[in-house]
Amino acid sequence: MLVLGVQAVSVRWFFPEVIPHSLTLQPLRSTVTDPNVASSFVTGLCLSLAVTSVAIVLAWPAARTLAGVGRGLGAAVVGVLFLPSLLPAVGLAMGVDVMLIRLGLAGTFVGVLLAHLVPTLPYVVAVLTAAFARRDQRIEAQAATLGAGPLQRLRLVTVPSMRGALMVGAALGFVVSWSQYTMTLLAGSGRVVTLTMVLFAALSGGSPSTVAVLSLLVALPAGALLAAAGRMSGDPS
């Protein structure tokens, strides 16, 4: 990160120079104020947040069920969910794209969201399943004995006790979605452009300073969310 930070504000920095000859904020300023960069950042952020939210909603009941069917069967089902991720990225993305074309969702925000759920959902399910398996289920029974209804138990008992796991699952889901390039390129048909796609395009011919700035912008939200997840998961309160 330090090297990227220095490269982002350097004019010319080539091997074997240890430090750049001169520093300037011009590459940083021009990249950050580029309308295409700003638009792709917002698009990617909205997309990843939407994917993460949907993944949490879908993974919650699935993880709770898998945690109650036994460790062996639950692990087997989670393993099956990860099978698509074992395929080459291009092959998986092309298969998902064909399905989206048949559904009329190729090149749309919703279509890309559904495509991102394929690699994202297994991670969220795995994290929540492990958390539900370790959790003492008797606390909900105790709350029910004291007169708490289903919604009260969910809001006051279940969600607070799963707060760390939810944050970790959300962070992983966000990072997986945020980093998707091939899946976004094919499912979005070039019409849904994220910051990761802009970074990959810059890698093929952009200046080193521009690539460094884009790399920092890509790492910023993911790193911040992972740091927050790590802090919250380690907080006993």
N, C-alpha and C positions, 0 to 999 in steps of 0.2 A: 504494500500500500504506500509505503514511503517513496519507493522508486516511482510509482505511478504519479504520486503527488508532485514530485520534482519534475517528471517528464511533462506533466500537464502545464507547467509554467515555464518551460524552457523553449528556446528558439531552435537551437541546434545542439544535439547531444548525441554524439556518435562514439562508438568504440574506437580507440581505447581510452577516451576521456573519462576520468573519474567523476568529474562534476561538469555541468554545462557552463559554457562561456558566459552566457547572459540569461537572465530570467525576465519574463514578462507575463502579465495577466491577459494579454490579448487572446491567446488560444482558448483559455478558460472562458473569457467573456464572450467570445464569438460563438463558441459551442453551446454554452448555456442559454444564450439569447436567440439561438436558431429556432424559428417557429416549428420546423420539422422535428427537432429534438424534443421541444416542449410538448408537442402534440403526441409524439410516440411515448413519451414518459407518462403522460396522463392516461393514454389508452392502455398501456401496459399495467399501470397501477390499478386502474379500474377493473381491468380484466382479471388480474391476479387476486384482487380482493373479492371479486364476485365468485371466482373459482373456489377460493378458500372457504367462503361462506356456504356455498352449495355443498362442498365436500364435507364440511363439519355437520351440516344438517343430515346428509345421507349416511355419513359414517357413524353418527351417534347411535341410532337404533341397531344398526348392523353390528357394531362393536359390543354393545350391551348384550345382544343375543349370542354372539360368538364367545363372549367371556363366560356365559352360563352353560355352554354345551360340552365343556370339557376342554382341557388344554390341548390334547392331541388333535381333535377335530377342528377346534378353532384355529390352531396353527396351520392345519392343512388348507382350510378355506382361505386364510390370509395369503398363504403361499400361492394358491391358484390366482388370487387377485394380482399378484406380482408377475405372473407368467407373460403378459403382454410386454412388460418392461424388458424381458430377456431378448425380445426381437430387435433386429437392427432398427435404429431410429427412423431411417428413411422408409423401410418396409412397413413399420407400424403406422407412420404418418400417412403413407399412401393408402393403406387399408381403411383408416379412419376417414380420409378425404373422400374415398369412393362412397362410403356410407353416407357422408354428409351431402354429397352431390345427389344421391338418390332421394334424400329427405328434403332437398331444396334449401339446405342450410349452409352450403359452402360459400365462403367469402363473407359471412356474417359474424357479428359479435357473438351471437348465441351459438353458432356453429363452432367457433374457436373455443368458447367456454366449455362446450361438451367435449371437444377434442382434448382439452387440457385435463379434464376429469379422469381420462384414461390413465395417465401416469401419476396423477396427484392423489386420487382417492385411496389407492392401496396404502400409501404412507400414513394417511390420516386414520384409516381403519386400524392399522397395525399399532399405532401409538395409543389410540383410545381403547382398543381391545386389551392391551397390556395393562393399562391403568384400571379398567373395570375389573380385570382378573385379580389385581392386587388389593382392590378396595373392599372394605368390610361392608357387606350388603346389609348388615343388621342395623346400621344407623338409620336407614330408611324405614325399617320395620318399627324401630323405636319412635321415630317421628310420627308414623301412622298411629301408633298406640296412643300418642299424646294428642291425637286429633287433627294432625296436619293432612290436608287433602293432597291429591296427586300434583296439582300445580304448585302448592306450597312446598311439597317435598322436593320437587324439581328445582324450584327457585332458591329455597333456603338451605337445602341439604345436598342434593346431587351435584348441581353446578358448582357451588363453592368447593366441594371436596374434589372436583375434577378440574379445578381452575388451572393448575400447572400443566396437566396433560392436554387440556384444550389449547393452551398457549403454545405448547411444543408442537402439537398437531397442526395448528394454524400456521406456525412459522415454517414448518416443513412443507406444508401444502403451498404456501405463498412462494417459497423459494423454488420449488419444482415448477410451478406455473410461470413464475417470473423469468426463469432461465430457458424456457422452451423456445427454440428457434425453428427447427425443421417442422414441428407440428404446427406452429403458428403460420409459417410460410405457406404450407400446403393447404391447411384447413381454411386459412384466411384468404387464399387466392391472391395475395399481395394487396388486398384492400384493408386488412386489419394489420396495422404496422405498430410494433412495440419497440421499446428502446433496445431490447436485445437484438432485434433484426437490424436496427440502425448500426449497432456496434459491429455486427458481423459484416455488414456492407462496408464499413469504414476499414475493417481489417484487410480488405482486398485491395485498398488503394489510398486510404486516408493518411494524413500526416500522423507521425507518432504522437504529437501533442494532442491531436483530436481524439485518437484512439485512447489515450490515457485518460482524458476527461470523460469520455463515454464510459470507460471501464469503471471509473470512480462513481459515476452516476448510477450504473447498473448495480454496483456493490452496496451503495448507500442504504436503500430501503431494506434489502435482504439482510445486510449486516446488522442494522438497527433492530429489526424484528427478531433475529436470532439471539442477539444480546439480551433483549427484553424477555424472550422466552426462557433463556438460561437463568436469568436473575429470578424470574417468577417461579420457575420450577424448583429452584433451590431455596425459596422462601418458605419456611415452615408455617407462616401465618396464612 
